[in-house]
Amino acid sequence: MKKTKNILASTMLSGAFALQGTFAAAQSNEAIRPFKVHTTDAELKDLRQRILATQWPRKETVNDPSQGVQLGTMQKLAQYWAKNYDWRKMEAKLNTLPQFVTNIDGLDIHFIHVRSKHPNALPVIITHGWPGSIIEQLKVIDPLTNPTAYGGKAEDAFDVVIPSLPGHGFSAQPTATGWDVTRVANAWIELMKRLGYKKYVAQGGDWGNAVSETMALIAPPELAAIHTNMPATVPAPITKALSAGTMPADLSADEKNAYGQLGYFFKNGLSYALEMGYRPQTLYGIEDSPIGLASWMLDHDIRSYELIARVFDGQQEGLSKDDILDNITLYWLTHTGVSSARLYWEAFQTAKGGFFDPRGVKIPVAVSVFPDEIYAAPKNWAEQAYSKLIYFNKVDKGGHFAAWEQPQAFTQELRAAFRSFR
């Protein structure tokens, strides 16, 4: 039991292209420079060749995912990736959006910035997690910025800022230690100042929640509130019970559900976080093999993996085959498999508690609970964790990648959560 306790106490979970010709080398100024994505034909040809040359292991010896990502799923993914998938569609979509790069604290930060046509739009900065990217949020940009075209009202409008975390996607890769969650949070605060916003809100899940909650702890006067779809609310007695492996007898139905989800994750879902937290540089395979990268990214949480496996079995889900491969291909082309993993290492160096431990946020907080998240936070846990809980709602469907899987529900949640801040 001591091992589990140590994991709970110290683990911070979830969660050539970018620098060679895609944008200029880092500049030591505050200029905001336009950005476009450009992938060479040679890069895409190399990707396909590597997929087709994959050296496959033998099939797992069980009939379930208990040994990891299943061979059948990966071979279906590889077949579609090499033969049918077209990155150029995503590249073109990204290049229709206003994208920029600016240097903050010595690092080039990439971000999407879409202003609403409606007056008095509320600015929101949305932060992705791992193994996500800006692609997670693309489906909600139009509904948030142009609500009248998506069943909303003009007064529901947002200006949307979506940055790429350092070492992820098109942001630069840190070349020295120190880019932890607090440094990212401070960079986001500076970014919103640089964009001229005097009042804004923040949103995130996974690492995006950690960044948003840390921004709330820093509490710049411009930050009015935050919204999270993966809150940090687990009470200390529950953490202690999970460590001991003994569920308290007096839990409500929602608490029992959350306890079971957390127990499963800590027992079966921590391997990726531990490796990235302690030994990220060892993951050379995910930099050298597209299939290695893809399988590593799929093995995040069981419900997301099961959804993805169903998609490659031909079922209709919140995500499509192209959705899944857009995100993986972004990581491959930007060479950010290992650099993104280092955020876990940074967190492990400074961890003072578990990722789901309450942080003591004092500013207003809104919570949306998606049932297939790593754990579905009960309302009473959220009330204990956030002294100014302004909104709480349980959504009918959706999991870890809420904005990506269920963009309509996610949009409605943000409109409702922040309505009082207009």
N, C-alpha and C positions, 0 to 999 in steps of 0.2 A: 504493500500500500504506500510505502514511503516514496517509491518511484513515481506513482501517479500524483502524489502530493507535490513533488518537485516539479513535475511537468505543469501542473495547474498554476504553481506559484511563479514559474519563470518563463513559460512559453508565451510569446507574442505571435498569435496566429493570424490567420484569417479563417492569402490573402493571398561594318563596312558601309550599312545603309544610312543610318542616321547622321553619321559624321563625315562620310566620304561623298561630298558633292551634293547632298540633299539640302543642307544649309551651311552657311559660312561658319568658320571657327568662332568659338565664344568671343564675344566682344565685352570689354569692361566698361559698359555704359548702360543706360536705362532705355535705350531705343527699343521700340516695339517694331519688329521686322515681319513683313508678310512671309508666309511659308507655303510651299506647295510640295506635294509628294511626287517623287519621280523614281520609278523602279526600272532598271534596265532589263532588256530582253535576256541578257546573259544571266542575270540573277534568277529570273524565273525558270530558265532552262536548267540551270544548276539545281534548283529546288526540285523540279520534276525528276531529274536524273537521280538525285539522292533518294527520293521516295521509292523509285522503281528498283534501286539497288539495295534496298533494306535487307539486312540479314536478320531473318525472323527467328525468335525462339520457338520452342515447341509449345503446344497448347498447354494451358494450365491444367492441373490434375484434379480440379474441382469443377462443378457445374454452376458456379456463382462467382461474384467478383471478390470473394474473400482473399484471394491471392493477388489482387490488383486488377488493373485494366485488362480486359479479356482479349485474347488474340483475335477472335472473330470480329469484335468491334473495331480493333485497330486495322485489320486488313480491309474491312469495308471503308473505313475512313481513308486509308491510303489509296485505294482504288479510285474513289471519287476525287481525292485531292490531285492525283496525278493525271487523271483522264478527263474530268468534267469541270473542275473548279477553275474560276477565272478571277484572279486578283485584280485585273484591270477595272472591273466593275466597282470594287471598293475604292480603288485609287481614284477613279473618276468622281465617285460620290464624295470622298473626302475633299477633293479639290474644288467642289462646288461650295464648300463651307469657308467662312472667313477663319483662316488659321494664321497663327503668329508665333514668333519666338522672341523672348526677351531674356536678358541676362540678369539673374537675381542671385546675389551672394556668390558670384563667381561661376554660376552654372546656367547654361542655356535651358530655359523652360519653354516647352511647346504648349500651346493651348488653342482651343476653339473658342471664339467669342462671337455670339450671335445676338444682336440687339433686336428687340421687338419693335415693330412698327407702331405699337400702341403706346400712348403717352403714359408716364408714371409706372412703367413696368418695374417689377421688383427684381433686382439683380440676385442671382443665385450662383454660387460656385459649387460644382458637383465633382466629387473626387471618386475615381474608380479604385479597385483593389487588385489583388492578385488571385487567380491568373487572368484578370481582366485588363481592360485598357479603355481608351476613349471610345472604342467601338461599342462598349456596353451602353453608352448613353445616346448614341446617334438617333435611335428611334423616338426619343422624347424631345428632341430639340424643337421640331416644328410644333407639336402640340403645346409646348410650354411657351414658345415665343409668339405663336399665332393661334391663340385659343379659339377665336371665333370660327376658325375653319375646322375645329375638332370638338364641337359641342360645348365649348366654354364661352365665357364672356370676356369682353375687352379688359375688364378689371382683373382678370385672372392672369394677365400676361407677365412673363418673366424675361429679363435679359439673362442669357445663359453663358456661363464661363466654364469650360471643361478642360482642365490642364492634364497633361501626362505627368505622372509621378517621375521624379528623377530616376534614371536608369531603366525607365519603361518607355516603350514606343519611341516617339520622336524627341523627347527630352534628352539632354546630354547625360552621359554616364559619369558619375562622380569618379575621380581618380584618386581620392583620399577618403579616409574614414570621416564620419561625423554627420552624414546626411540621414539622420534619424527622423522619427515622426515629428518631433518638436521643431526641427529645422525646416521640414516641409511645411508645417503649419505656419511658421513665420514667413516663409516664402510666399504662401498663398495670401497672407494678410498684405504683404508688400505688393503682390500682383494686383489685388483689388484696389489698393491705393493708387497704383500706377495707372489703372484704368479709370480713375476719377470717381469711384463710387463712394458716396458719403454714408450710405446705408445699404446693407446686403444681408443675405442669409446663406447658410452653407448646408450641403447635403452630402451624405456618403454612406456606404456600406463596406464591410470588410476593412481594408486599410483606410478607405474613405471615411468610415466612421471614426477610426482612431485619429485621423487628421482633423476631422470636423470637431470632435470632442476636445482635442488639444487646442484648436483655435478658440473654442469656447472657454477653456481654462485660461488662456492668455487674455481673452475678453477685450479685444480692441473695441473702442466705442462704436465703430461702424457696424459691427456684427450684431444683428438684432436677435437671431435665433438660429437653431440648427434643426435639421430633420435627419433621422437615421432609419434605415431598414435593417440594420443589424446592431442593435443597441448593446451596450455593456452594462448589464443589470444583475448579474448573478450574485445573490447575497452571500456573505461570508459563511453562514451555516450550511448553505447548499454546497459551496465549494468544499467545505470540510466533509460533508456527507459523501460527496463524489469521491474524495480521496480515500475515505474509509470503505466505500463500496456498499453503504447501507442507506437506503432511501428513507427519509423521515416518514413517519406514519400519518402525519397531519397535513399532507399536501393536498391542495385542490386539484381538480382534473387538469387544469392548464399547467400547474406546477409539476404534476407527475409527467405530463407530456414533455415539458422542457427538460426535466431531470433525465428522462430516458434518452432524449436526443443528445444531450450533453454527454451522458455516459457512453453512448455509442461512439460519438466523435472522439472523445479522449482515448477510448480503447482501440478504435480502428482507423481513425482519420488523421493522426498526428505525424505520420512518417515524413511527409513532404516538408512540414514546418520545422521538424527537428533537424533534418539534413540541411535545409537552407539557413536555419538559425545558427547551426554550429559549423557547417563545412560547405558553404556555397561554392567555393572555388573548385571543389571536387566534381562538380556537375558538368564536366567537359562534354559528356555525351549529349546534353541538350543543346549545346552550341554547335555540335558537329553533325547531328542526325535530326532531320525533321520529325521522324517518327519517334525518336527519343524525346524530343521537345513536346510533341503532341500528347504522348502517353503521360508524361509528367504533369502536364497542365490539366488533363482530364481527371487525374486522381486527386481531386481536391476535397470534395465532400460527396457522400454516397448518393444523395438525391440528385445532384447535378449530373453525376456520372450516369445514373440510371436514365435520366432524361436524354442525355446525349446518346447513350446506347440505343434507346428506342428510336431516336431520330435516324440513326444509321441503319436501323432495321426497317425504315420506311414509314414510320408513324409520324403523324402531324403533332407537333408540340409547339411550345412558345418560341423555340429556337429552330432554325433550319440548318441543313448541312452547310450552306454558305455562311450563315452567321458564325457557326463554330469555327470554320476554317478561315474566315476573315480575321478573327482574333488570333488564332495560332500563327497564321501567315504574317501578321503584323509583328509578332514577337520574332519570327524567324528572320524576316528581312531587315529588322532593326538590330539584330544580334543582341537581344536583351534578355536571353534566358538566364544567364548567370548574373548580370548586373541587376536585374529585378529581384533576384533571390537575396541580394545583399541587404535589402531593407529588413529582412528577417534577422540577419546577423546583427545589424545595427540595433534592432529592438532587443535582442538577447543581451547585448552589452549593458543596457541601461534598465532592463525590466525590473520593476518594483512590485509587480503583481501580474495576474493573468490578464489575457486580452479581454475577457468578459467581466472583469471586476469593475464595479462602479468607480468612476474617477472623481466624483464630487463636482460635476458641472452645475454652475449656479445660474446661467442664463436660460431663457426659455428653450425647451426641447420638445420636438414632436416625434412620435414613434409610429411607424407602420410595421405591422407584424405579418410577414408572409409565411404560410404554414410549413413550407419545405426549406426554410432557412436552416442553418446549422442548428439553431435552437429557436423556438418560437417563444419570445419573452412574454411571460404573464403580466397582466396590467399592474398587479400589486408590486412586482419586482421593479417595474418601470417607475412607479410612484415613489418607491424607496430610493431608487438610484438618482432620480432627477427631481430636485426640489421645486422646479418650475415646469412641470409636465403640462404642456398646453394642449396636447392632442395625442390621442392613442386610438388606433383602429386595427382590427384584425381583418386582413384581406383574405378572400376566399381561395385564391390560387396564386402560386408563384414560389420561387425559391431564392437561392443565393444571389443570382443575377437579376434582381427584380426589374430594373428599368429595361433590360434587354429581353427578358422573358415575357413580361406583362406590362408593356409600355402604357397602355390605356389606364390600367389600374394605378400604376406608378404616377402618372400625370395627375390623375384625380386626387391622389393622396397629397401631392405637393400643393395643389391648389387649395385643398381643404386645410392642410397643416399651417400654411402661411397666410391665410385670408385675413387674419386680424392684424397683420403687419403692413397692410396696404396704406 
